[in-house]
Amino acid sequence: MASDQSDRHAEAGAGGERVSYPTNHVVGVIDTQQALERTVQALHGVGFADAEVEIACGQSAADAMRAQTGRTGLANLAIRVAEKIGVANDEMRVKDHYERALRDGRFVLVVDTPTDAKKDRAAEVLREQGVHSVNYMGRFAREEIVPPPERG
């Protein structure tokens, strides 16, 4: 079942889809297909539906992420200007981290969490499954739940 879902989302972002900022979502990086399948099954086991779980992987998804800030209007413009002049932006660093994960052949899992209870449940499952680089993307702030692994 989980592999069917990952096949459906294998090249999420392909075909010029707009990559939007994942407001009210828990986002994390999973390193292997087996870990992805276990994590999706665990999410389903605590009540998350297929429609609440998105999986991105592959170069097309990374390209789509690179092409977009995820924001619209003035926020998009401000982020692009900041990028051009080299101003560090935490939001863009996190986005770049997820893009690199996609380019490295890993999976980015996005779980819709419109309530605090769902956020906490998703975070707990991802933590238990060893998912890393887990962030909650709120409307105005990002909350780091599980940091990225230290690479030496």
C-alpha positions as a Python dict, from the first residue, in 0.01 Angstrom:
ca = {
    (1, 'M'): (0, 0, 0),
    (2, 'A'): (271, 251, 92),
    (3, 'S'): (475, 167, -215),
    (4, 'D'): (167, 236, -429),
    (5, 'Q'): (146, 578, -270),
    (6, 'S'): (515, 649, -321),
    (7, 'D'): (480, 544, -686),
    (8, 'R'): (195, 793, -730),
    (9, 'H'): (404, 1070, -580),
    (10, 'A'): (742, 953, -709),
    (11, 'E'): (804, 1266, -913),
    (12, 'A'): (588, 1512, -722),
    (13, 'G'): (639, 1853, -872),
    (14, 'A'): (685, 1720, -1225),
    (15, 'G'): (497, 1887, -1504),
    (16, 'G'): (541, 2242, -1380),
    (17, 'E'): (321, 2208, -1072),
    (18, 'R'): (342, 2499, -831),
    (19, 'V'): (518, 2417, -509),
    (20, 'S'): (341, 2604, -232),
    (21, 'Y'): (451, 2679, 121),
    (22, 'P'): (331, 2385, 332),
    (23, 'T'): (132, 2587, 587),
    (24, 'N'): (9, 2372, 877),
    (25, 'H'): (213, 2072, 768),
    (26, 'V'): (479, 1859, 930),
    (27, 'V'): (764, 1797, 685),
    (28, 'G'): (1053, 1552, 717),
    (29, 'V'): (1324, 1366, 529),
    (30, 'I'): (1330, 988, 499),
    (31, 'D'): (1641, 818, 367),
    (32, 'T'): (1513, 484, 231),
    (33, 'Q'): (1211, 333, 59),
    (34, 'Q'): (1171, 82, 343),
    (35, 'A'): (1168, 356, 606),
    (36, 'L'): (920, 551, 394),
    (37, 'E'): (683, 254, 374),
    (38, 'R'): (705, 195, 753),
    (39, 'T'): (642, 561, 824),
    (40, 'V'): (342, 587, 593),
    (41, 'Q'): (195, 270, 747),
    (42, 'A'): (248, 414, 1096),
    (43, 'L'): (75, 738, 995),
    (44, 'H'): (-217, 542, 855),
    (45, 'G'): (-223, 341, 1180),
    (46, 'V'): (-287, 655, 1385),
    (47, 'G'): (-560, 783, 1154),
    (48, 'F'): (-396, 984, 877),
    (49, 'A'): (-561, 930, 537),
    (50, 'D'): (-379, 901, 205),
    (51, 'A'): (-493, 1252, 114),
    (52, 'E'): (-315, 1391, 423),
    (53, 'V'): (23, 1240, 334),
    (54, 'E'): (230, 1354, 37),
    (55, 'I'): (562, 1213, -75),
    (56, 'A'): (811, 1390, -295),
    (57, 'C'): (1125, 1245, -445),
    (58, 'G'): (1339, 1279, -751),
    (59, 'Q'): (1500, 1547, -959),
    (60, 'S'): (1173, 1687, -1095),
    (61, 'A'): (1047, 1754, -744),
    (62, 'A'): (1381, 1916, -655),
    (63, 'D'): (1365, 2131, -970),
    (64, 'A'): (1011, 2241, -886),
    (65, 'M'): (1118, 2329, -534),
    (66, 'R'): (1419, 2526, -662),
    (67, 'A'): (1202, 2724, -906),
    (68, 'Q'): (956, 2844, -640),
    (69, 'T'): (980, 3022, -308),
    (70, 'G'): (649, 2870, -208),
    (71, 'R'): (516, 3215, -132),
    (72, 'T'): (318, 3454, -348),
    (73, 'G'): (291, 3829, -391),
    (74, 'L'): (511, 4056, -183),
    (75, 'A'): (647, 3770, 27),
    (76, 'N'): (775, 3598, -289),
    (77, 'L'): (931, 3922, -411),
    (78, 'A'): (1098, 3992, -76),
    (79, 'I'): (1245, 3641, -60),
    (80, 'R'): (1378, 3665, -417),
    (81, 'V'): (1536, 4006, -350),
    (82, 'A'): (1695, 3875, -29),
    (83, 'E'): (1835, 3576, -222),
    (84, 'K'): (1984, 3801, -491),
    (85, 'I'): (2166, 4022, -243),
    (86, 'G'): (2281, 3730, -29),
    (87, 'V'): (2074, 3794, 281),
    (88, 'A'): (2037, 3476, 482),
    (89, 'N'): (1680, 3359, 529),
    (90, 'D'): (1603, 3068, 760),
    (91, 'E'): (1299, 2968, 558),
    (92, 'M'): (1504, 2943, 237),
    (93, 'R'): (1783, 2747, 412),
    (94, 'V'): (1526, 2490, 523),
    (95, 'K'): (1380, 2475, 171),
    (96, 'D'): (1730, 2427, 28),
    (97, 'H'): (1789, 2143, 275),
    (98, 'Y'): (1478, 1963, 152),
    (99, 'E'): (1576, 2027, -210),
    (100, 'R'): (1921, 1873, -148),
    (101, 'A'): (1756, 1570, 12),
    (102, 'L'): (1547, 1521, -303),
    (103, 'R'): (1854, 1557, -525),
    (104, 'D'): (2038, 1302, -309),
    (105, 'G'): (1766, 1043, -370),
    (106, 'R'): (1589, 1076, -37),
    (107, 'F'): (1219, 1133, 23),
    (108, 'V'): (1044, 1441, 159),
    (109, 'L'): (727, 1353, 347),
    (110, 'V'): (462, 1622, 396),
    (111, 'V'): (178, 1556, 642),
    (112, 'D'): (-128, 1781, 656),
    (113, 'T'): (-176, 1883, 1021),
    (114, 'P'): (-450, 2147, 1049),
    (115, 'T'): (-484, 2104, 1427),
    (116, 'D'): (-239, 2093, 1717),
    (117, 'A'): (-350, 1737, 1795),
    (118, 'K'): (-269, 1621, 1439),
    (119, 'K'): (62, 1809, 1447),
    (120, 'D'): (159, 1638, 1772),
    (121, 'R'): (48, 1295, 1646),
    (122, 'A'): (239, 1330, 1317),
    (123, 'A'): (550, 1458, 1497),
    (124, 'E'): (540, 1165, 1738),
    (125, 'V'): (510, 909, 1456),
    (126, 'L'): (791, 1068, 1256),
    (127, 'R'): (1015, 1082, 1563),
    (128, 'E'): (940, 715, 1644),
    (129, 'Q'): (1019, 613, 1286),
    (130, 'G'): (1355, 790, 1285),
    (131, 'V'): (1257, 1056, 1033),
    (132, 'H'): (1495, 1352, 1043),
    (133, 'S'): (1489, 1717, 946),
    (134, 'V'): (1133, 1735, 1074),
    (135, 'N'): (975, 2080, 1085),
    (136, 'Y'): (629, 2210, 1149),
    (137, 'M'): (553, 2482, 899),
    (138, 'G'): (302, 2718, 1055),
    (139, 'R'): (150, 3021, 893),
    (140, 'F'): (397, 3267, 1043),
    (141, 'A'): (667, 3050, 1194),
    (142, 'R'): (861, 2730, 1154),
    (143, 'E'): (917, 2493, 1446),
    (144, 'E'): (1206, 2246, 1434),
    (145, 'I'): (1089, 1913, 1573),
    (146, 'V'): (1380, 1681, 1479),
    (147, 'P'): (1702, 1841, 1355),
    (148, 'P'): (1890, 1722, 1049),
    (149, 'P'): (2158, 1463, 1120),
    (150, 'E'): (2505, 1598, 1168),
    (151, 'R'): (2717, 1525, 864),
    (152, 'G'): (3088, 1509, 908),
}
